[in-house]
Structures are given as C-alpha cells and as structure tokens.
Amino acid sequence: MQFVPSYWNGSPLLGPGAQSWTSDYRGWNTNDTVAAHDIAVLRLYDPIGSWLGWMGTKVYDSGWNGGPYWTLAGYPGAIAGAQRPSYQPGIQVLDTDGDGDAQEIEHHGDATAGDSGGPFFGFWNDGPYAVGTTSGGEAITGGIFGWGNEDNNIEAGGQAMVDLVLWAQANWP
C-alpha cells in the first residue's frame, strides 16, 4: 500500500518525495466492522514522518465529554471522490464504551466512507494528539415508536491504540 500525506487530486502537495510504500503492518483482526480494537499501524519503507512530523497519542478521558475539542480528518468519498482531504473541527464526544484496554469513542461528527483510519485528534500546548482513529458508525434504536434513536460515529482508541503506537516506535526504528 502506498502512503501519500497531503494527497490532493492525485499528487502529494509536498512534492514527489512525500510518499512511501508500506512494508509491514500490525493491528487486530476483529470480526466486527466497528470496534474499539479497529486499529492498525503501518511501517513505511521511507520514514517520512522524521521530516514531516507526526501526531502523538493519548488515551481519551471521559471528563472531556461534551467539549468541542476534537477534529476529524480523512479522505471521504463524498468530497471530490476521495481525491481531497476534509476535516471537521469542534466535535463533541457523547460517550465512550470500553472493551478491555480499548475504547469506542462516540460522536456526531461528519464521518463517511473514506474517513476510516483517519485521526480523531485535539490540540495541546505541545502539539496535536490523536485519541482515536475512525472506525465507522452505529445506529441504536430505542424508546417507544422508535423515538430516542442514536446514530453515532465511532473512533477506536484507548490504551490499546497508544500501546500499539509505542510498540511500532520501539520495534520499527
């Protein structure tokens, strides 16, 4: 698989050297289409993050629920046929569901097909940190006559995500 940061209409905005092929991956193989463990890391032949930079990772804290701190980024098919990036800032997290050391982070941000695998992140004084990666969505029906339905987008995160990134940094220099 080829990784092209700053992809725009078929080319990297940062020039032809701003891309790399992947050599390895590590993650979880779950049977669920949306899951707290829907997380993977990719190893690049050319470690372009060393000159482009990268985000840190943090475990999401439910005390942040309701705050408009989060940004979703990806390449949704609904925007120029996934040929241009999109982002949505100011997203509030509604709830989290734990699954062992992983979390499902639920929100009503605009995630669509193509955003999967993109970062869900916030900014701290020392830079951006991903708290999750876009996994998919869920519809929950409830209440009398179907009232009280929820239609949530899901980010996979938690200590499982942070540990996976730390493993990659330690094992793939």
C-alpha positions as CSV (number, residue, x, y, z in Angstrom):
1,M,0.0,0.0,0.0
2,Q,1.2,3.5,-0.8
3,F,1.0,6.2,1.9
4,V,0.7,9.8,0.5
5,P,0.4,12.5,3.1
6,S,-1.0,15.8,1.8
7,Y,-2.7,14.0,-1.1
8,W,-4.6,16.4,-3.4
9,N,-6.1,15.4,-6.7
10,G,-3.7,12.6,-7.4
11,S,-0.4,14.1,-6.1
12,P,1.3,15.0,-2.8
13,L,1.2,18.7,-2.2
14,L,4.6,18.4,-0.6
15,G,6.3,17.1,-3.7
16,P,7.0,13.6,-5.2
17,G,9.3,12.7,-2.3
18,A,6.5,13.0,0.2
19,Q,5.2,9.4,-0.2
20,S,6.3,5.9,0.8
21,W,5.2,2.3,0.4
22,T,4.3,0.3,3.4
23,S,6.5,-2.7,4.3
24,D,4.7,-4.1,7.4
25,Y,1.6,-3.6,9.5
26,R,0.4,-4.6,12.9
27,G,-3.1,-4.5,14.4
28,W,-6.1,-6.5,15.4
29,N,-8.2,-8.7,13.2
30,T,-11.7,-8.4,14.6
31,N,-14.9,-9.8,13.2
32,D,-16.8,-6.6,13.9
33,T,-17.0,-3.9,11.3
34,V,-16.9,-1.2,14.0
35,A,-14.9,-2.0,17.1
36,A,-12.8,-0.5,19.8
37,H,-9.9,-2.6,18.5
38,D,-10.2,-1.5,14.9
39,I,-6.7,-0.1,15.0
40,A,-3.5,-0.7,13.0
41,V,-0.1,0.8,12.4
42,L,1.9,0.8,9.2
43,R,5.6,0.7,8.7
44,L,6.9,2.8,5.9
45,Y,10.0,1.9,3.7
46,D,10.9,5.6,3.9
47,P,10.3,7.0,7.4
48,I,8.9,10.3,6.1
49,G,7.5,11.2,9.5
50,S,11.0,12.0,10.6
51,W,10.9,15.1,8.3
52,L,7.2,15.8,8.0
53,G,6.4,15.1,11.7
54,W,3.6,13.1,13.3
55,M,1.0,13.3,16.0
56,G,1.3,12.0,19.5
57,T,-1.3,9.7,21.0
58,K,-3.3,10.0,24.2
59,V,-5.9,7.9,26.0
60,Y,-9.3,9.6,25.8
61,D,-10.6,10.8,29.2
62,S,-14.4,10.7,29.6
63,G,-14.0,14.0,31.5
64,W,-13.6,15.6,28.1
65,N,-17.1,14.5,27.0
66,G,-19.2,17.4,25.7
67,G,-16.3,19.7,25.0
68,P,-15.8,20.9,21.3
69,Y,-12.1,19.9,21.3
70,W,-11.9,17.3,18.6
71,T,-11.1,17.3,14.9
72,L,-11.8,14.6,12.4
73,A,-9.7,14.3,9.2
74,G,-9.8,12.0,6.3
75,Y,-10.5,11.4,2.6
76,P,-14.2,10.8,2.4
77,G,-15.7,9.6,-0.9
78,A,-18.3,12.3,-0.7
79,I,-15.6,15.0,-1.2
80,A,-14.1,15.0,-4.8
81,G,-14.3,11.2,-4.9
82,A,-11.8,10.9,-2.0
83,Q,-9.2,12.9,-4.0
84,R,-9.1,15.7,-1.5
85,P,-8.9,15.8,2.3
86,S,-11.5,17.1,4.6
87,Y,-11.6,18.0,8.2
88,Q,-14.2,19.0,10.8
89,P,-13.2,20.8,14.0
90,G,-15.2,21.4,17.1
91,I,-16.7,17.9,17.5
92,Q,-18.0,17.0,20.9
93,V,-17.7,13.4,22.2
94,L,-21.0,12.0,23.5
95,D,-19.9,8.8,25.2
96,T,-17.2,6.1,25.4
97,D,-17.6,2.4,25.6
98,G,-14.7,0.3,27.0
99,D,-13.6,-3.0,25.5
100,G,-10.8,-4.2,27.7
101,D,-7.9,-1.8,27.0
102,A,-9.6,-0.2,24.0
103,Q,-12.4,2.4,23.7
104,E,-15.2,3.2,21.3
105,I,-15.4,7.0,21.3
106,E,-18.9,8.1,20.1
107,H,-19.7,11.4,18.4
108,H,-22.0,13.1,15.9
109,G,-19.2,14.5,13.7
110,D,-19.5,14.1,9.9
111,A,-17.7,10.8,9.2
112,T,-18.4,9.0,6.0
113,A,-16.9,6.2,3.9
114,G,-13.2,7.1,3.2
115,D,-12.6,8.7,6.6
116,S,-11.9,5.3,8.1
117,G,-8.4,5.1,9.6
118,G,-8.1,8.9,9.8
119,P,-7.2,10.6,13.0
120,F,-9.6,11.9,15.6
121,F,-7.4,14.5,17.4
122,G,-7.1,17.5,19.6
123,F,-4.5,20.2,20.3
124,W,-2.5,20.6,23.4
125,N,0.2,23.2,24.1
126,D,2.9,20.8,22.8
127,G,1.1,19.8,19.6
128,P,-1.7,17.6,18.2
129,Y,-2.5,14.2,19.8
130,A,-4.7,11.5,18.3
131,V,-7.2,10.0,20.8
132,G,-8.7,7.7,18.2
133,T,-8.9,6.6,14.6
134,T,-12.2,6.5,12.6
135,S,-13.7,3.0,12.7
136,G,-17.3,3.5,11.5
137,G,-20.7,4.1,12.9
138,E,-23.6,2.6,14.8
139,A,-27.3,3.0,14.9
140,I,-29.1,2.3,18.1
141,T,-32.9,2.2,18.1
142,G,-34.9,2.6,21.3
143,G,-37.8,4.2,23.0
144,I,-41.4,3.9,22.2
145,F,-42.3,4.3,18.5
146,G,-38.5,4.4,17.7
147,W,-38.0,7.7,19.4
148,G,-34.7,8.0,21.2
149,N,-32.7,6.6,18.3
150,E,-29.0,7.3,18.1
151,D,-26.8,7.5,15.0
152,N,-23.2,7.7,16.3
153,N,-19.9,7.7,14.6
154,I,-17.2,5.7,16.3
155,E,-13.5,6.2,16.8
156,A,-11.3,3.3,18.0
157,G,-8.9,4.4,20.7
158,G,-7.8,3.8,24.3
159,Q,-4.7,2.4,25.8
160,A,-4.7,-0.3,23.0
161,M,-4.1,2.4,20.4
162,V,-1.4,4.2,22.5
163,D,0.4,0.9,23.2
164,L,0.3,-0.1,19.5
165,V,2.0,3.1,18.5
166,L,4.6,2.7,21.3
167,W,5.2,-0.8,20.0
168,A,5.8,0.4,16.5
169,Q,8.2,3.2,17.6
170,A,10.2,0.7,19.7
171,N,10.3,-2.1,17.1
172,W,10.3,-0.2,13.8
173,P,13.0,2.5,14.2
